[in-house]
Amino acid sequence: MRLLGWSLLFAGAAIVACNGMSTSESSVGSQTGALETYRDGCDADACGARPAPQHRCVGGYAVSVCTQARGTCGWQVDCADEAPPEYDGNVGVSSCDVNTTAAQACGPLPLYDDKDCVYGFIGEPQCERYGNASCAWSRRCRPQPCEQTGTCNELDRSKLGASCDAENPCPTGFTCASISVNIGEHVPPTCIEGDVCSALTCAAGLQCYVANSYPAQVGCGR
């Protein structure tokens, strides 16, 4: 089952060469041995001409895939629920200063190929610094949609009231909270009556959490 919690939002990419790796025939990329790369119906040298994309994942760990899922063999990024053997979870991520111009922090915004991610990009490019590296633009790939795995969290919209913020507080008995439902599905600050977790039913194995902030931040995690 793929990860749906938000604790793994920003995971490092594992990029390796295509040549010489064993082939996996599974359309969902079952792996034997090394997790960092696999192929789906492609010959050993089919993806060698094009570098593997270096995008990161939301809700999982980046895995390089040499696949012909979109007609011709090419590198894509999938988001696995296990860390590759060489994954370094201690690499810090920080935002870069773009208050002046983006060009000064990260340079011109690059073009991104929608085919780079198995299930598409999520969110907008971010100007960020990873570890001690220079600031650079980064895009993130989404994991397999929860609708395909049957692991979606469910939002009860009948529990949602009016929008809220510091200047527009909720009435007595309501809490101003934002809700992270599923990856790519977010409810902005909204007034919720009573227990804020009553608006969110988490998938099996997950439980509702409430971050102590204003507005409160609600989501599902392990």
PyMOL CGO cylinders between C-alpha atoms (Angstrom):
from pymol import cmd
from pymol.cgo import CYLINDER

trace = [
    CYLINDER, 0.00, 0.00, 0.00, 1.36, 3.40, -0.88, 0.3, 1, 1, 1, 1, 1, 1,
    CYLINDER, 1.36, 3.40, -0.88, 1.91, 6.00, 1.79, 0.3, 1, 1, 1, 1, 1, 1,
    CYLINDER, 1.91, 6.00, 1.79, -0.87, 8.53, 2.30, 0.3, 1, 1, 1, 1, 1, 1,
    CYLINDER, -0.87, 8.53, 2.30, 0.49, 10.24, 5.41, 0.3, 1, 1, 1, 1, 1, 1,
    CYLINDER, 0.49, 10.24, 5.41, 2.08, 13.66, 5.12, 0.3, 1, 1, 1, 1, 1, 1,
    CYLINDER, 2.08, 13.66, 5.12, 5.23, 12.90, 7.07, 0.3, 1, 1, 1, 1, 1, 1,
    CYLINDER, 5.23, 12.90, 7.07, 7.06, 11.91, 3.86, 0.3, 1, 1, 1, 1, 1, 1,
    CYLINDER, 7.06, 11.91, 3.86, 6.17, 14.89, 1.72, 0.3, 1, 1, 1, 1, 1, 1,
    CYLINDER, 6.17, 14.89, 1.72, 9.67, 15.63, 0.57, 0.3, 1, 1, 1, 1, 1, 1,
    CYLINDER, 9.67, 15.63, 0.57, 11.82, 12.60, -0.14, 0.3, 1, 1, 1, 1, 1, 1,
    CYLINDER, 11.82, 12.60, -0.14, 15.08, 12.46, -2.07, 0.3, 1, 1, 1, 1, 1, 1,
    CYLINDER, 15.08, 12.46, -2.07, 15.25, 11.00, -5.55, 0.3, 1, 1, 1, 1, 1, 1,
    CYLINDER, 15.25, 11.00, -5.55, 17.29, 7.88, -6.33, 0.3, 1, 1, 1, 1, 1, 1,
    CYLINDER, 17.29, 7.88, -6.33, 18.63, 8.13, -9.86, 0.3, 1, 1, 1, 1, 1, 1,
    CYLINDER, 18.63, 8.13, -9.86, 20.54, 5.30, -11.51, 0.3, 1, 1, 1, 1, 1, 1,
    CYLINDER, 20.54, 5.30, -11.51, 21.40, 4.21, -15.03, 0.3, 1, 1, 1, 1, 1, 1,
    CYLINDER, 21.40, 4.21, -15.03, 19.14, 1.97, -17.06, 0.3, 1, 1, 1, 1, 1, 1,
    CYLINDER, 19.14, 1.97, -17.06, 21.82, -0.23, -18.61, 0.3, 1, 1, 1, 1, 1, 1,
    CYLINDER, 21.82, -0.23, -18.61, 22.33, -3.68, -17.22, 0.3, 1, 1, 1, 1, 1, 1,
    CYLINDER, 22.33, -3.68, -17.22, 19.42, -3.82, -14.77, 0.3, 1, 1, 1, 1, 1, 1,
    CYLINDER, 19.42, -3.82, -14.77, 17.05, -6.78, -14.59, 0.3, 1, 1, 1, 1, 1, 1,
    CYLINDER, 17.05, -6.78, -14.59, 13.65, -6.44, -16.19, 0.3, 1, 1, 1, 1, 1, 1,
    CYLINDER, 13.65, -6.44, -16.19, 10.32, -6.39, -14.39, 0.3, 1, 1, 1, 1, 1, 1,
    CYLINDER, 10.32, -6.39, -14.39, 7.28, -7.19, -16.52, 0.3, 1, 1, 1, 1, 1, 1,
    CYLINDER, 7.28, -7.19, -16.52, 4.73, -5.94, -14.01, 0.3, 1, 1, 1, 1, 1, 1,
    CYLINDER, 4.73, -5.94, -14.01, 2.79, -2.89, -15.16, 0.3, 1, 1, 1, 1, 1, 1,
    CYLINDER, 2.79, -2.89, -15.16, 2.89, -1.58, -11.59, 0.3, 1, 1, 1, 1, 1, 1,
    CYLINDER, 2.89, -1.58, -11.59, 6.63, -2.19, -11.27, 0.3, 1, 1, 1, 1, 1, 1,
    CYLINDER, 6.63, -2.19, -11.27, 7.08, -5.02, -8.81, 0.3, 1, 1, 1, 1, 1, 1,
    CYLINDER, 7.08, -5.02, -8.81, 10.73, -5.06, -7.80, 0.3, 1, 1, 1, 1, 1, 1,
    CYLINDER, 10.73, -5.06, -7.80, 13.16, -7.84, -6.97, 0.3, 1, 1, 1, 1, 1, 1,
    CYLINDER, 13.16, -7.84, -6.97, 16.43, -6.80, -5.39, 0.3, 1, 1, 1, 1, 1, 1,
    CYLINDER, 16.43, -6.80, -5.39, 17.29, -3.13, -5.94, 0.3, 1, 1, 1, 1, 1, 1,
    CYLINDER, 17.29, -3.13, -5.94, 14.37, -0.79, -5.43, 0.3, 1, 1, 1, 1, 1, 1,
    CYLINDER, 14.37, -0.79, -5.43, 15.96, 2.29, -6.97, 0.3, 1, 1, 1, 1, 1, 1,
    CYLINDER, 15.96, 2.29, -6.97, 15.11, 1.43, -10.59, 0.3, 1, 1, 1, 1, 1, 1,
    CYLINDER, 15.11, 1.43, -10.59, 13.03, -0.98, -12.65, 0.3, 1, 1, 1, 1, 1, 1,
    CYLINDER, 13.03, -0.98, -12.65, 11.71, -1.38, -16.16, 0.3, 1, 1, 1, 1, 1, 1,
    CYLINDER, 11.71, -1.38, -16.16, 8.29, -2.05, -17.57, 0.3, 1, 1, 1, 1, 1, 1,
    CYLINDER, 8.29, -2.05, -17.57, 8.48, -3.84, -20.93, 0.3, 1, 1, 1, 1, 1, 1,
    CYLINDER, 8.48, -3.84, -20.93, 11.62, -2.02, -22.12, 0.3, 1, 1, 1, 1, 1, 1,
    CYLINDER, 11.62, -2.02, -22.12, 14.94, -3.44, -23.30, 0.3, 1, 1, 1, 1, 1, 1,
    CYLINDER, 14.94, -3.44, -23.30, 18.02, -2.87, -21.16, 0.3, 1, 1, 1, 1, 1, 1,
    CYLINDER, 18.02, -2.87, -21.16, 19.31, 0.07, -23.22, 0.3, 1, 1, 1, 1, 1, 1,
    CYLINDER, 19.31, 0.07, -23.22, 15.94, 1.57, -24.14, 0.3, 1, 1, 1, 1, 1, 1,
    CYLINDER, 15.94, 1.57, -24.14, 16.18, 4.54, -21.76, 0.3, 1, 1, 1, 1, 1, 1,
    CYLINDER, 16.18, 4.54, -21.76, 19.92, 5.15, -21.92, 0.3, 1, 1, 1, 1, 1, 1,
    CYLINDER, 19.92, 5.15, -21.92, 19.68, 8.10, -24.33, 0.3, 1, 1, 1, 1, 1, 1,
    CYLINDER, 19.68, 8.10, -24.33, 17.59, 10.22, -21.99, 0.3, 1, 1, 1, 1, 1, 1,
    CYLINDER, 17.59, 10.22, -21.99, 18.74, 11.05, -18.43, 0.3, 1, 1, 1, 1, 1, 1,
    CYLINDER, 18.74, 11.05, -18.43, 16.49, 9.88, -15.63, 0.3, 1, 1, 1, 1, 1, 1,
    CYLINDER, 16.49, 9.88, -15.63, 14.45, 12.83, -14.27, 0.3, 1, 1, 1, 1, 1, 1,
    CYLINDER, 14.45, 12.83, -14.27, 15.45, 14.07, -10.83, 0.3, 1, 1, 1, 1, 1, 1,
    CYLINDER, 15.45, 14.07, -10.83, 12.05, 15.01, -9.45, 0.3, 1, 1, 1, 1, 1, 1,
    CYLINDER, 12.05, 15.01, -9.45, 11.08, 14.30, -5.88, 0.3, 1, 1, 1, 1, 1, 1,
    CYLINDER, 11.08, 14.30, -5.88, 7.92, 12.72, -4.58, 0.3, 1, 1, 1, 1, 1, 1,
    CYLINDER, 7.92, 12.72, -4.58, 4.95, 13.74, -2.49, 0.3, 1, 1, 1, 1, 1, 1,
    CYLINDER, 4.95, 13.74, -2.49, 3.87, 10.88, -0.23, 0.3, 1, 1, 1, 1, 1, 1,
    CYLINDER, 3.87, 10.88, -0.23, 6.64, 8.41, -1.00, 0.3, 1, 1, 1, 1, 1, 1,
    CYLINDER, 6.64, 8.41, -1.00, 10.18, 7.87, -2.25, 0.3, 1, 1, 1, 1, 1, 1,
    CYLINDER, 10.18, 7.87, -2.25, 11.27, 8.63, -5.81, 0.3, 1, 1, 1, 1, 1, 1,
    CYLINDER, 11.27, 8.63, -5.81, 12.00, 5.54, -7.93, 0.3, 1, 1, 1, 1, 1, 1,
    CYLINDER, 12.00, 5.54, -7.93, 13.33, 5.70, -11.50, 0.3, 1, 1, 1, 1, 1, 1,
    CYLINDER, 13.33, 5.70, -11.50, 11.23, 3.73, -14.01, 0.3, 1, 1, 1, 1, 1, 1,
    CYLINDER, 11.23, 3.73, -14.01, 12.15, 2.87, -17.59, 0.3, 1, 1, 1, 1, 1, 1,
    CYLINDER, 12.15, 2.87, -17.59, 8.69, 2.34, -19.05, 0.3, 1, 1, 1, 1, 1, 1,
    CYLINDER, 8.69, 2.34, -19.05, 6.73, 2.40, -22.29, 0.3, 1, 1, 1, 1, 1, 1,
    CYLINDER, 6.73, 2.40, -22.29, 3.47, 3.23, -20.53, 0.3, 1, 1, 1, 1, 1, 1,
    CYLINDER, 3.47, 3.23, -20.53, 2.97, 6.30, -22.76, 0.3, 1, 1, 1, 1, 1, 1,
    CYLINDER, 2.97, 6.30, -22.76, 3.88, 4.65, -26.05, 0.3, 1, 1, 1, 1, 1, 1,
    CYLINDER, 3.88, 4.65, -26.05, 7.68, 4.74, -26.18, 0.3, 1, 1, 1, 1, 1, 1,
    CYLINDER, 7.68, 4.74, -26.18, 10.28, 3.77, -23.61, 0.3, 1, 1, 1, 1, 1, 1,
    CYLINDER, 10.28, 3.77, -23.61, 11.42, 6.64, -21.42, 0.3, 1, 1, 1, 1, 1, 1,
    CYLINDER, 11.42, 6.64, -21.42, 12.39, 7.48, -17.87, 0.3, 1, 1, 1, 1, 1, 1,
    CYLINDER, 12.39, 7.48, -17.87, 9.66, 8.40, -15.42, 0.3, 1, 1, 1, 1, 1, 1,
    CYLINDER, 9.66, 8.40, -15.42, 9.49, 8.82, -11.64, 0.3, 1, 1, 1, 1, 1, 1,
    CYLINDER, 9.49, 8.82, -11.64, 7.24, 6.63, -9.51, 0.3, 1, 1, 1, 1, 1, 1,
    CYLINDER, 7.24, 6.63, -9.51, 6.67, 7.14, -5.78, 0.3, 1, 1, 1, 1, 1, 1,
    CYLINDER, 6.67, 7.14, -5.78, 7.37, 3.95, -3.82, 0.3, 1, 1, 1, 1, 1, 1,
    CYLINDER, 7.37, 3.95, -3.82, 6.39, 3.33, -0.21, 0.3, 1, 1, 1, 1, 1, 1,
    CYLINDER, 6.39, 3.33, -0.21, 9.85, 2.02, 0.73, 0.3, 1, 1, 1, 1, 1, 1,
    CYLINDER, 9.85, 2.02, 0.73, 13.06, 4.02, 0.83, 0.3, 1, 1, 1, 1, 1, 1,
    CYLINDER, 13.06, 4.02, 0.83, 15.79, 3.00, -1.65, 0.3, 1, 1, 1, 1, 1, 1,
    CYLINDER, 15.79, 3.00, -1.65, 18.82, 1.38, 0.01, 0.3, 1, 1, 1, 1, 1, 1,
    CYLINDER, 18.82, 1.38, 0.01, 20.97, 4.51, -0.35, 0.3, 1, 1, 1, 1, 1, 1,
    CYLINDER, 20.97, 4.51, -0.35, 18.27, 6.97, 0.78, 0.3, 1, 1, 1, 1, 1, 1,
    CYLINDER, 18.27, 6.97, 0.78, 19.58, 9.66, 3.12, 0.3, 1, 1, 1, 1, 1, 1,
    CYLINDER, 19.58, 9.66, 3.12, 16.74, 10.95, 5.27, 0.3, 1, 1, 1, 1, 1, 1,
    CYLINDER, 16.74, 10.95, 5.27, 18.94, 13.55, 6.95, 0.3, 1, 1, 1, 1, 1, 1,
    CYLINDER, 18.94, 13.55, 6.95, 19.21, 15.91, 3.98, 0.3, 1, 1, 1, 1, 1, 1,
    CYLINDER, 19.21, 15.91, 3.98, 17.68, 19.22, 4.95, 0.3, 1, 1, 1, 1, 1, 1,
    CYLINDER, 17.68, 19.22, 4.95, 15.28, 21.11, 2.69, 0.3, 1, 1, 1, 1, 1, 1,
    CYLINDER, 15.28, 21.11, 2.69, 14.89, 24.87, 2.87, 0.3, 1, 1, 1, 1, 1, 1,
    CYLINDER, 14.89, 24.87, 2.87, 13.16, 27.53, 0.82, 0.3, 1, 1, 1, 1, 1, 1,
    CYLINDER, 13.16, 27.53, 0.82, 15.23, 30.03, -1.11, 0.3, 1, 1, 1, 1, 1, 1,
    CYLINDER, 15.23, 30.03, -1.11, 14.72, 33.77, -1.10, 0.3, 1, 1, 1, 1, 1, 1,
    CYLINDER, 14.72, 33.77, -1.10, 12.65, 34.74, -4.13, 0.3, 1, 1, 1, 1, 1, 1,
    CYLINDER, 12.65, 34.74, -4.13, 11.55, 38.11, -2.82, 0.3, 1, 1, 1, 1, 1, 1,
    CYLINDER, 11.55, 38.11, -2.82, 13.77, 39.90, -5.31, 0.3, 1, 1, 1, 1, 1, 1,
    CYLINDER, 13.77, 39.90, -5.31, 13.58, 37.88, -8.51, 0.3, 1, 1, 1, 1, 1, 1,
    CYLINDER, 13.58, 37.88, -8.51, 13.38, 34.16, -9.16, 0.3, 1, 1, 1, 1, 1, 1,
    CYLINDER, 13.38, 34.16, -9.16, 16.32, 34.45, -11.54, 0.3, 1, 1, 1, 1, 1, 1,
    CYLINDER, 16.32, 34.45, -11.54, 18.62, 35.58, -8.72, 0.3, 1, 1, 1, 1, 1, 1,
    CYLINDER, 18.62, 35.58, -8.72, 17.70, 32.62, -6.49, 0.3, 1, 1, 1, 1, 1, 1,
    CYLINDER, 17.70, 32.62, -6.49, 17.21, 29.70, -8.89, 0.3, 1, 1, 1, 1, 1, 1,
    CYLINDER, 17.21, 29.70, -8.89, 17.63, 31.05, -12.38, 0.3, 1, 1, 1, 1, 1, 1,
    CYLINDER, 17.63, 31.05, -12.38, 14.96, 30.92, -15.11, 0.3, 1, 1, 1, 1, 1, 1,
    CYLINDER, 14.96, 30.92, -15.11, 12.09, 28.52, -14.52, 0.3, 1, 1, 1, 1, 1, 1,
    CYLINDER, 12.09, 28.52, -14.52, 12.86, 25.36, -16.55, 0.3, 1, 1, 1, 1, 1, 1,
    CYLINDER, 12.86, 25.36, -16.55, 10.42, 23.53, -18.77, 0.3, 1, 1, 1, 1, 1, 1,
    CYLINDER, 10.42, 23.53, -18.77, 8.97, 20.37, -17.23, 0.3, 1, 1, 1, 1, 1, 1,
    CYLINDER, 8.97, 20.37, -17.23, 7.89, 17.34, -19.23, 0.3, 1, 1, 1, 1, 1, 1,
    CYLINDER, 7.89, 17.34, -19.23, 4.53, 15.99, -18.01, 0.3, 1, 1, 1, 1, 1, 1,
    CYLINDER, 4.53, 15.99, -18.01, 5.74, 12.51, -18.98, 0.3, 1, 1, 1, 1, 1, 1,
    CYLINDER, 5.74, 12.51, -18.98, 8.45, 12.61, -16.30, 0.3, 1, 1, 1, 1, 1, 1,
    CYLINDER, 8.45, 12.61, -16.30, 6.05, 11.40, -13.59, 0.3, 1, 1, 1, 1, 1, 1,
    CYLINDER, 6.05, 11.40, -13.59, 4.11, 8.15, -13.78, 0.3, 1, 1, 1, 1, 1, 1,
    CYLINDER, 4.11, 8.15, -13.78, 1.02, 9.77, -12.23, 0.3, 1, 1, 1, 1, 1, 1,
    CYLINDER, 1.02, 9.77, -12.23, 1.76, 13.39, -13.09, 0.3, 1, 1, 1, 1, 1, 1,
    CYLINDER, 1.76, 13.39, -13.09, 3.10, 16.40, -11.23, 0.3, 1, 1, 1, 1, 1, 1,
    CYLINDER, 3.10, 16.40, -11.23, 1.50, 17.90, -8.16, 0.3, 1, 1, 1, 1, 1, 1,
    CYLINDER, 1.50, 17.90, -8.16, 1.74, 21.52, -7.09, 0.3, 1, 1, 1, 1, 1, 1,
    CYLINDER, 1.74, 21.52, -7.09, 3.82, 24.28, -8.59, 0.3, 1, 1, 1, 1, 1, 1,
    CYLINDER, 3.82, 24.28, -8.59, 7.62, 24.35, -8.98, 0.3, 1, 1, 1, 1, 1, 1,
    CYLINDER, 7.62, 24.35, -8.98, 9.46, 25.46, -5.84, 0.3, 1, 1, 1, 1, 1, 1,
    CYLINDER, 9.46, 25.46, -5.84, 12.76, 27.29, -5.51, 0.3, 1, 1, 1, 1, 1, 1,
    CYLINDER, 12.76, 27.29, -5.51, 14.56, 25.26, -2.83, 0.3, 1, 1, 1, 1, 1, 1,
    CYLINDER, 14.56, 25.26, -2.83, 17.91, 24.24, -1.42, 0.3, 1, 1, 1, 1, 1, 1,
    CYLINDER, 17.91, 24.24, -1.42, 18.66, 20.56, -0.63, 0.3, 1, 1, 1, 1, 1, 1,
    CYLINDER, 18.66, 20.56, -0.63, 21.41, 20.09, 1.93, 0.3, 1, 1, 1, 1, 1, 1,
    CYLINDER, 21.41, 20.09, 1.93, 24.41, 22.25, 0.98, 0.3, 1, 1, 1, 1, 1, 1,
    CYLINDER, 24.41, 22.25, 0.98, 23.51, 22.35, -2.72, 0.3, 1, 1, 1, 1, 1, 1,
    CYLINDER, 23.51, 22.35, -2.72, 22.72, 25.57, -4.54, 0.3, 1, 1, 1, 1, 1, 1,
    CYLINDER, 22.72, 25.57, -4.54, 19.16, 26.81, -4.82, 0.3, 1, 1, 1, 1, 1, 1,
    CYLINDER, 19.16, 26.81, -4.82, 17.33, 25.16, -7.72, 0.3, 1, 1, 1, 1, 1, 1,
    CYLINDER, 17.33, 25.16, -7.72, 13.82, 24.72, -9.05, 0.3, 1, 1, 1, 1, 1, 1,
    CYLINDER, 13.82, 24.72, -9.05, 12.12, 21.52, -7.96, 0.3, 1, 1, 1, 1, 1, 1,
    CYLINDER, 12.12, 21.52, -7.96, 8.93, 19.76, -9.00, 0.3, 1, 1, 1, 1, 1, 1,
    CYLINDER, 8.93, 19.76, -9.00, 7.27, 16.83, -7.27, 0.3, 1, 1, 1, 1, 1, 1,
    CYLINDER, 7.27, 16.83, -7.27, 5.54, 13.75, -8.59, 0.3, 1, 1, 1, 1, 1, 1,
    CYLINDER, 5.54, 13.75, -8.59, 2.36, 12.39, -7.09, 0.3, 1, 1, 1, 1, 1, 1,
    CYLINDER, 2.36, 12.39, -7.09, 1.94, 8.74, -6.08, 0.3, 1, 1, 1, 1, 1, 1,
    CYLINDER, 1.94, 8.74, -6.08, -0.64, 6.36, -7.46, 0.3, 1, 1, 1, 1, 1, 1,
    CYLINDER, -0.64, 6.36, -7.46, -4.03, 8.00, -6.81, 0.3, 1, 1, 1, 1, 1, 1,
    CYLINDER, -4.03, 8.00, -6.81, -5.81, 6.61, -3.77, 0.3, 1, 1, 1, 1, 1, 1,
    CYLINDER, -5.81, 6.61, -3.77, -8.87, 5.94, -5.94, 0.3, 1, 1, 1, 1, 1, 1,
    CYLINDER, -8.87, 5.94, -5.94, -6.83, 3.23, -7.68, 0.3, 1, 1, 1, 1, 1, 1,
    CYLINDER, -6.83, 3.23, -7.68, -5.68, 1.63, -4.45, 0.3, 1, 1, 1, 1, 1, 1,
    CYLINDER, -5.68, 1.63, -4.45, -8.89, 1.98, -2.44, 0.3, 1, 1, 1, 1, 1, 1,
    CYLINDER, -8.89, 1.98, -2.44, -7.09, 3.88, 0.31, 0.3, 1, 1, 1, 1, 1, 1,
    CYLINDER, -7.09, 3.88, 0.31, -8.72, 7.30, 0.15, 0.3, 1, 1, 1, 1, 1, 1,
    CYLINDER, -8.72, 7.30, 0.15, -9.53, 9.36, 3.21, 0.3, 1, 1, 1, 1, 1, 1,
    CYLINDER, -9.53, 9.36, 3.21, -13.09, 10.71, 3.07, 0.3, 1, 1, 1, 1, 1, 1,
    CYLINDER, -13.09, 10.71, 3.07, -14.21, 14.29, 3.72, 0.3, 1, 1, 1, 1, 1, 1,
    CYLINDER, -14.21, 14.29, 3.72, -17.69, 15.01, 5.13, 0.3, 1, 1, 1, 1, 1, 1,
    CYLINDER, -17.69, 15.01, 5.13, -18.46, 18.36, 3.53, 0.3, 1, 1, 1, 1, 1, 1,
    CYLINDER, -18.46, 18.36, 3.53, -21.64, 18.71, 5.57, 0.3, 1, 1, 1, 1, 1, 1,
    CYLINDER, -21.64, 18.71, 5.57, -19.36, 19.48, 8.55, 0.3, 1, 1, 1, 1, 1, 1,
    CYLINDER, -19.36, 19.48, 8.55, -17.77, 22.45, 6.82, 0.3, 1, 1, 1, 1, 1, 1,
    CYLINDER, -17.77, 22.45, 6.82, -18.95, 25.96, 7.55, 0.3, 1, 1, 1, 1, 1, 1,
    CYLINDER, -18.95, 25.96, 7.55, -17.83, 29.40, 6.45, 0.3, 1, 1, 1, 1, 1, 1,
    CYLINDER, -17.83, 29.40, 6.45, -14.24, 30.26, 5.59, 0.3, 1, 1, 1, 1, 1, 1,
    CYLINDER, -14.24, 30.26, 5.59, -12.19, 31.80, 8.38, 0.3, 1, 1, 1, 1, 1, 1,
    CYLINDER, -12.19, 31.80, 8.38, -8.94, 33.56, 9.22, 0.3, 1, 1, 1, 1, 1, 1,
    CYLINDER, -8.94, 33.56, 9.22, -7.50, 35.86, 11.89, 0.3, 1, 1, 1, 1, 1, 1,
    CYLINDER, -7.50, 35.86, 11.89, -9.78, 38.69, 10.83, 0.3, 1, 1, 1, 1, 1, 1,
    CYLINDER, -9.78, 38.69, 10.83, -12.84, 36.45, 10.40, 0.3, 1, 1, 1, 1, 1, 1,
    CYLINDER, -12.84, 36.45, 10.40, -12.89, 34.07, 13.38, 0.3, 1, 1, 1, 1, 1, 1,
    CYLINDER, -12.89, 34.07, 13.38, -15.39, 31.27, 13.83, 0.3, 1, 1, 1, 1, 1, 1,
    CYLINDER, -15.39, 31.27, 13.83, -18.35, 31.56, 16.21, 0.3, 1, 1, 1, 1, 1, 1,
    CYLINDER, -18.35, 31.56, 16.21, -18.33, 29.88, 19.61, 0.3, 1, 1, 1, 1, 1, 1,
    CYLINDER, -18.33, 29.88, 19.61, -18.31, 26.09, 19.33, 0.3, 1, 1, 1, 1, 1, 1,
    CYLINDER, -18.31, 26.09, 19.33, -16.51, 26.10, 15.98, 0.3, 1, 1, 1, 1, 1, 1,
    CYLINDER, -16.51, 26.10, 15.98, -12.81, 25.65, 15.17, 0.3, 1, 1, 1, 1, 1, 1,
    CYLINDER, -12.81, 25.65, 15.17, -11.00, 27.32, 12.29, 0.3, 1, 1, 1, 1, 1, 1,
    CYLINDER, -11.00, 27.32, 12.29, -9.05, 24.54, 10.56, 0.3, 1, 1, 1, 1, 1, 1,
    CYLINDER, -9.05, 24.54, 10.56, -7.55, 23.55, 7.23, 0.3, 1, 1, 1, 1, 1, 1,
    CYLINDER, -7.55, 23.55, 7.23, -7.78, 19.91, 6.18, 0.3, 1, 1, 1, 1, 1, 1,
    CYLINDER, -7.78, 19.91, 6.18, -5.34, 17.82, 4.16, 0.3, 1, 1, 1, 1, 1, 1,
    CYLINDER, -5.34, 17.82, 4.16, -7.68, 15.15, 2.81, 0.3, 1, 1, 1, 1, 1, 1,
    CYLINDER, -7.68, 15.15, 2.81, -5.66, 13.21, 0.24, 0.3, 1, 1, 1, 1, 1, 1,
    CYLINDER, -5.66, 13.21, 0.24, -2.55, 14.13, -1.69, 0.3, 1, 1, 1, 1, 1, 1,
    CYLINDER, -2.55, 14.13, -1.69, -3.56, 17.01, -3.92, 0.3, 1, 1, 1, 1, 1, 1,
    CYLINDER, -3.56, 17.01, -3.92, -6.86, 17.56, -2.08, 0.3, 1, 1, 1, 1, 1, 1,
    CYLINDER, -6.86, 17.56, -2.08, -6.80, 20.37, 0.48, 0.3, 1, 1, 1, 1, 1, 1,
    CYLINDER, -6.80, 20.37, 0.48, -9.54, 22.33, 2.25, 0.3, 1, 1, 1, 1, 1, 1,
    CYLINDER, -9.54, 22.33, 2.25, -8.53, 25.93, 3.12, 0.3, 1, 1, 1, 1, 1, 1,
    CYLINDER, -8.53, 25.93, 3.12, -9.28, 27.34, 6.60, 0.3, 1, 1, 1, 1, 1, 1,
    CYLINDER, -9.28, 27.34, 6.60, -12.92, 26.60, 7.36, 0.3, 1, 1, 1, 1, 1, 1,
    CYLINDER, -12.92, 26.60, 7.36, -15.14, 26.70, 10.45, 0.3, 1, 1, 1, 1, 1, 1,
    CYLINDER, -15.14, 26.70, 10.45, -15.87, 23.18, 11.75, 0.3, 1, 1, 1, 1, 1, 1,
    CYLINDER, -15.87, 23.18, 11.75, -18.33, 22.59, 14.57, 0.3, 1, 1, 1, 1, 1, 1,
    CYLINDER, -18.33, 22.59, 14.57, -17.26, 20.43, 17.50, 0.3, 1, 1, 1, 1, 1, 1,
    CYLINDER, -17.26, 20.43, 17.50, -14.54, 17.82, 16.94, 0.3, 1, 1, 1, 1, 1, 1,
    CYLINDER, -14.54, 17.82, 16.94, -12.61, 18.80, 13.81, 0.3, 1, 1, 1, 1, 1, 1,
    CYLINDER, -12.61, 18.80, 13.81, -11.80, 15.12, 13.12, 0.3, 1, 1, 1, 1, 1, 1,
    CYLINDER, -11.80, 15.12, 13.12, -15.52, 14.47, 12.68, 0.3, 1, 1, 1, 1, 1, 1,
    CYLINDER, -15.52, 14.47, 12.68, -15.13, 15.97, 9.19, 0.3, 1, 1, 1, 1, 1, 1,
    CYLINDER, -15.13, 15.97, 9.19, -12.46, 13.49, 8.12, 0.3, 1, 1, 1, 1, 1, 1,
    CYLINDER, -12.46, 13.49, 8.12, -12.66, 9.68, 8.00, 0.3, 1, 1, 1, 1, 1, 1,
    CYLINDER, -12.66, 9.68, 8.00, -9.18, 8.22, 7.61, 0.3, 1, 1, 1, 1, 1, 1,
    CYLINDER, -9.18, 8.22, 7.61, -8.31, 5.14, 5.57, 0.3, 1, 1, 1, 1, 1, 1,
    CYLINDER, -8.31, 5.14, 5.57, -7.50, 1.88, 7.33, 0.3, 1, 1, 1, 1, 1, 1,
    CYLINDER, -7.50, 1.88, 7.33, -4.22, 2.08, 9.24, 0.3, 1, 1, 1, 1, 1, 1,
    CYLINDER, -4.22, 2.08, 9.24, -4.33, 5.88, 9.54, 0.3, 1, 1, 1, 1, 1, 1,
    CYLINDER, -4.33, 5.88, 9.54, -5.68, 8.15, 12.23, 0.3, 1, 1, 1, 1, 1, 1,
    CYLINDER, -5.68, 8.15, 12.23, -6.77, 11.76, 12.31, 0.3, 1, 1, 1, 1, 1, 1,
    CYLINDER, -6.77, 11.76, 12.31, -4.32, 14.27, 13.75, 0.3, 1, 1, 1, 1, 1, 1,
    CYLINDER, -4.32, 14.27, 13.75, -4.71, 17.96, 14.63, 0.3, 1, 1, 1, 1, 1, 1,
    CYLINDER, -4.71, 17.96, 14.63, -1.66, 20.22, 14.62, 0.3, 1, 1, 1, 1, 1, 1,
    CYLINDER, -1.66, 20.22, 14.62, -1.64, 22.84, 17.36, 0.3, 1, 1, 1, 1, 1, 1,
    CYLINDER, -1.64, 22.84, 17.36, -1.64, 25.97, 15.22, 0.3, 1, 1, 1, 1, 1, 1,
    CYLINDER, -1.64, 25.97, 15.22, -3.98, 28.67, 13.97, 0.3, 1, 1, 1, 1, 1, 1,
    CYLINDER, -3.98, 28.67, 13.97, -5.78, 27.80, 11.86, 0.3, 1, 1, 1, 1, 1, 1,
    CYLINDER, -5.78, 27.80, 11.86, -5.57, 24.21, 13.08, 0.3, 1, 1, 1, 1, 1, 1,
    CYLINDER, -5.57, 24.21, 13.08, -4.16, 21.74, 10.57, 0.3, 1, 1, 1, 1, 1, 1,
    CYLINDER, -4.16, 21.74, 10.57, -6.04, 18.46, 10.23, 0.3, 1, 1, 1, 1, 1, 1,
    CYLINDER, -6.04, 18.46, 10.23, -4.99, 15.37, 8.32, 0.3, 1, 1, 1, 1, 1, 1,
    CYLINDER, -4.99, 15.37, 8.32, -4.47, 11.60, 8.46, 0.3, 1, 1, 1, 1, 1, 1,
    CYLINDER, -4.47, 11.60, 8.46, -1.22, 9.91, 9.46, 0.3, 1, 1, 1, 1, 1, 1,
    CYLINDER, -1.22, 9.91, 9.46, 0.26, 6.84, 11.05, 0.3, 1, 1, 1, 1, 1, 1,
]
cmd.load_cgo(trace, "trace")
